[in-house]
Amino acid sequence: MDPTQNTKLTPEEQQKLNQPLAKSQGISQEDQAFLDMVIAKIESKEINLLSPSSIINNAVYDKLTEEQQGAVDFDAVNLVASLRRINDLCKLDHSASYQLEYLVHEVRLTKERFETLSGDVYII
């Protein structure tokens, strides 16, 4: 068979292949609490997924040096991009998946690491 030839899939097969792998154990309690808080803030429009500044705690941010503010701004862009992916996965399928667990865990730990350097600078 020619390796450049793609096998035709039925719409049902394609839909099944597009589903993230389910994780039967679910997400850890700590990550689930973080996920619930983030989704609530997205749904209430407290977090705008197109505006990295929407996750910044301005009371803390304004007290930082210009260099620290630049680092927070840069990190906020990356965090909001990850939050968009998390939100997309939650909209796709509300059950736990390995992808969702990894992203939530990564964002939570990244945010915690940044906040050890800059204080409680993010609202997530």
Secondary structure, 3 states (H helix, E strand, C coil): CCCCCCCCCCHHHHHHHHCCCECCCCCCHHHHHHHHHHHHHHHCCCCCCCCHHHHECHHHHCCCCHHHHHHHHHHHHHHHHHHHHHHHHHHHCCCCEHHHHHHHHHHHHHHHHHHHHHCCCECC
